[in-house]
Amino acid sequence: MSDFNTSDFLNPMNTQIWGNGRHLVRCVTVIPETHDVTTFTFSMNEPVMFFFKPGQFVTLELDIAEERIMRSYTISSSPSIPYSFSITVKRVPGGVVSNWLHDNLKAGDQIAVHGPVGRFNCMDFPSDKVLLLSGGVGITPVMSMARWWFNTDSEVDMVFAHSARSPKDIIYAKELEYMSTRIDNFKMHLICERTNVGEAWGGYRGYLNSHMLQLLAPDFMEREVFCCGPSPYMKAIRALLENSGFDMSRYHEESFGETPIKDVEQAEKHAAQAELEDLQPKPAVMLRIPEMGILQEVGLDLTLNEAAAEAGVNISKACGLGICGACRVKVIHGEYDMNHNGGISEEEIEEGYVLSCCTRVKSDIEIEI
C-alpha cells in the first residue's frame, strides 16, 4: 500500500490496462455495508487501471479447506475510479465462499481473480433514459451503472428502484441518498417488504407492482430497463413488464448462473429423453491430457468439462454458461463445438483456447489444462 499514492505509481507511462484473464490482486479495504453485507476493494501493487463495463463481473479463485473454489461476483464499483475495483458480498447461511470472505479476507490479503466479463452492462445498450431495478444484493451491478453515470456527469435520466427486506437491509443507503440530492437526473425509490419493531419507514412498502411502478416511473415504457435480483424477483419483474406491453428487447437482466432451461415441461421432457438415451450404447472418443498422463475413453458430444470428469479430472468452473472464463483450457488436437457467451476473446480462440463448460467433444481430442 505504501507505493499506491506515489507519483511513480500514478505516472501514466507506467500504467497498464486491466484485461480479461487471471490476475493476482490485493485486498485494500473491507467495508461493512449492512449487518450481513460487506464490500471488498482490490488493487494491484503495480499501477493498473481497472476498466470494465458497468454491470460486468469477476470470478474469484480461492483456496478454502485445501480445495480450489471459483465463485463469480458482480463488480459494484465504477470504472470512473480506475485504480481499484470492489465487490459487495452478502453472507449466505451455509455459503462456503460468502462466509469465508466475511470471516477471513482482510486488507493486505492477496487472491486471484478472473475477468472482467459479462454481457449485462450499460455500455452495450446505451439509452438517454433508464430504469434500474434491483432486489437485495442484486443492487450491485445497477449501482455500478449509477455510479458511472453519476461520476461522469452524464445526462442519462435515471430512475433507481431498489427492493429490500427491511430498512436495515438497504445496501448503500447513505450513498443513494447523497446521489439523489446532488443531481436532478437521479430519482431514487426504496421499497421495503416489511419493517421491524421500532423501525421508522416512510418509503414504499410491500412488493413492486404495476401500480407502484406507475408511481415511481410513469414513463417506464420509454426507458431501457436493467434488472438484477433473486430469480423470483426477476421473474415477477418480467411478468409485470410483459403484462404492461413493454418492449422486452429493451429489458436486460443479470442472468448468469441461471438454469438455461426455464420451462418446467421442457425440462421434464429433456430429462425423460436423457434417461432413455442413458440406456443406449454411446459412441466414444479418446481424451488425452499428456501433462497428467491421462488417456481415457469418454462419451462423444460431452462437454470437455464432463469428459474430463469421466477421466477423473476436475476442471474448475463457476458460471457453467460460458460467461466467466474460469474453465478455460487449450485444445492441442481434435474437433469440438464451442457455444460461449462472451467469456473468451477472439485472440484466445485463435490460440486454441476454449471454455470447457460449453465446448462439446466431436472427435478424439487432446487438451492442455
N, C-alpha and C positions, 0 to 999 in steps of 0.2 A: 504493500500500500504506500510505502514511503516515496516511491518514484512517480506515483499517479499524477500529481499536480505539477511536476516539474516542466520547464519549458521544453526539455528534450523529449519528454513523453508526448507533449501536445504538438510537437513540430509536425506539420502536415507532410513533410518529406519522409518522416519515419512511420507514418500511419498506414496500416493495412485495412482492407475492407473484408468484413465477415462474409463467408460464402458457405453454401450447403456442404456439409461434411462433418467429420469428427473433430471436436475442439476440446482442449483442456481449459477450464475456466475456474476462477476463484470466487468464492462467496465473499462479498464485501459488506453486506448489511443484511440483517434479519429483522423484519418489521411486523409486529403483531397488528393485524387489521381488525379482527373481532376475536371473540373467545375461542374460536376454532379455525380461524383462517390466518395465514401468515404469508407475507411477501418475502421472497429471497432475491437479492440483487447480486449479479455476477459481472465480473470484468476479467481482463487478462493482464498479465504482468507487462507485456509489450503493448504499444498503442494499437488498438483495433477499433474501427468504427463498426458498431453492430447495426448495420442497416438491414431492415426486413420490411415486409408489407404488413401494416397493422391488421391483426387478426390471425397471423401465422403462429406456428408453434415450434417448439424444440422437443427432442426426446432425450431424457436423462439416462445415462448409463451408470448404474450404481452397483456396488458390491455389498449385498446385505446377507448376513449369515452365510458367508462363503459362497454365495450364489450371485451371478451377474443377472441383474434385472433391468429391463428397459421400460420406461414409462414416459408418456408424452404429456406436456403441459403447454397451454397457450402462453405466449409472451404477453404480459399485462402492461408493460411499459410502452413508450412510444419511441420510434426511431429518431424523433426530434431531440432526444437525449442520447447521443450516439456512442458514448464511451462505456456504456453498461447496458444490461437488459435485465428484466425481472420476470419472475413467475409468481403467481399467487395461488397457494395451495390450501385446500380445505382438509382438515383432519377427518378421515372417514373411519368409523368404528371397524376394526379388523383390517383396515387398509395397510398392507405391508409397506408400501412406499410412502404414502402420506404421513403415516405415523413415524416412520424412520426419519423423514425430513424434519418434522416438527421436533422430534426428540434428540436428533443428533447433529444435523447440519448447522454449522456456526460460522461466523466470519473468520476467514482465513483458510477454510477447508477448500480443497480442490476436487472437482468432479469432471467427468467427461459429458459433453452434450453433442447431439447430432442435430443438424438443421442450420438455418430455419427453412421450413417448408409449409405448405398448406394453400389450398385454393380459396379458402374462406378469408377474404380480405377486402378492404375497401378500395384499394388501388385498381384492382381489375374490374371493378364495377362503379365507375365514377358517376356521381349524381350531385345536383345542387341542393337536393332535399332528401334527408334520410330519416328513417325511424329505427332506432336502436332498441331492441327488445332483449331482455335477459332475465334469467331466473337463477337465484343462488350464486354459486361460484361461476356460472356461465357469464357473469358480468365481465370476465377478464378480456376476451377478445374485443368486445364492443367498447370497453374502457380504453383499450389501446387505440382504437379508431378515434374516439372522442378526444383523447389526449393529443393525438397527432393533429387533428383539425384545430384544437384549441391553441396548441403551442406554435402552430404555423400561421396563426391569424387568418385561418381560412374563412371564406364567406359561406361555407356549406351550412344550410339550415338544418339544425339537429334537434330531434325530439328523442329524449333518452328516458325510457320507461323500464324500471327495474323492479322485479318482484322478489320479496324476501319472506321468510317465515315470520319474523317479528322485527321490531326496530333494532334490537341488539344484533341482529344478523345482517344488517345492511353493510356491505363492504364498500369502502371508500366514501363513507357518508359525508365526512367533512370536506373532502376534495370536491365531490359532486356539488355540494352547497356552494363552495367557493367559485367553481366554474360557472354556476348558474347566475351568480351575482356580478360576474366580470364582463360577460358578453351577452348581447341581445339574441344571438342566433343559437343559443343553447337552452332548451327548455327541458327541465328535469321533472320527472314524476316518479314517486316511490310508492310501491304497493306492498302492504304487509298482510299476510294471511291472517294473522292474529296479533294480539298484544298480550304481554304477560302482566301479571298483577303488579300494579304500581307504575306501569309504563304509560307515559303520555304520548299520544299519537294523533296528529292532525291530518295525516295523509290518507290516501286511498286504502280501503280495507277489502279483504277477500281475494278474489282471483280476477285477473284481467279478462274482461268480457267485451262484447260488442258495444254495449252502452258506454262502458268506461273508455274504450278505445276512441269512440266518437268525441268524448270529452277531452282527452289528452292530445289527440291528433285528428282534428276534424277533417284534415286534408290528407289522411293517410293513403288514400288511393293514388295520390300523386307522388308518393315517396318511394325511394329504394329502401327495402326492409332488410336489416341484418339481425339475426336471431340466434341466441345460444342459451342453453339451459338443459335441465334434465329432459330425457326423452318424452315423458308425459307432457311436460310444459311445451316443448316444440310441436308435439302432435296437436295439442289444443290450439296453439297459435296458427298452425297450418289450416286447421279446420275453420277457425274463426275468419281467416282471410279468404279462404276459398268460398265460404258461405256468403261473404260480402261481395264476391265477384272481383276480387283483387287479381291483377295480372301476376300470376305466380312466377313468371320469368324474372320478375323484379324482387323476388324473395330469395334470400340466401341464409343458410344456416350452417353452423358448425356441426358437421355430421360425422367427423372421423371417429371411428370406434363403434359406430352403429352396425347392427346386423344388416348386410346388404339386402336380404330378402325380408321385406316388412309384412307382406301379406301372409296371414296365417295359413290359409288354404293352399296357397302356392308352396309354402314351406312344408306343409304336411305331404303334399304331392311329391315334392322332391325327396323327402325323407323315405317315403314308401318306395319310390323308384330306386333310391340309393340302396335300400335294404335288398331289393330284388337283384340289383347289379352285384351286390356283395356275394351273392350265391353263385355267380357265374365266374368261370375262369377268366383271368385278366391277362392281357398281353403285358410282357415285362421288358424292361431295358436294363442296362448296366449303369450304375452310378459309380464314378471313380473320384476319390479325393486323395491324391497322391501324398500330400503332406501329412495325412493321418493314416496312411496305409490302408485305405478303405476301397474295396471293390465289391459292390453289393448289388444284387438283383432287386429292382424296385418296380413298382407299377407304372405303366405308361400313363401319361396325362396327369400324374400327380403334380402338385406344386413342388418346386425344389425344396421348400421347407418341409413338406410332408415326406418327400423322398429321402431327405437327409435323416428325418426322424426314424424312418424304417431301417436306416443303416446305423441307428444308434447315435446320431449326431444332432445336437441341439443348436440350431441357428437362431440366435436371438431375434425377436421381432416385437413390435409394440402395437402399431395400429392394425396390422393384418389386411390393410386395404391399398397398399402401395403408395402411401402418402408420406410417411415419416422418414423412410430411407434407412431405418435401423437394421434391416435384414439384408443389406447389400452383399453380394458375393460376385466373383468373377467366373465367367464360363470360358474354359480353355478350348474345349471341343464339344460339338453336339448341337442339336437343333432344339429350339424352345419357342414358346409363345408367351410374351410378356404383355400384360394389360395393367399398367400402373396408373396412378392418379397424381402424378407430379412430384413424387419423392425421389426422382433421379434425373440428372441433367443429360442433355444430348451428348455432351462430351464424354460422360461416364459410359453411356450406352455404346458410343463408338469404340471405347477402350475395352468393351466386352463385359461390363458390369451389368448386373440385373438385380431386381428386388425379388428375393426368393419366395416371398409370401404370395406373389401374384404372377409368377413365372411357371408355366407348365412344361413338363418334360415331354419332348416329342421324339427322342431317339436316345441311343446310348450317349451319355454325357459325362464330361469331366469338369469339375469345378475347383476353384481355389477360395478358401474361406479366409 
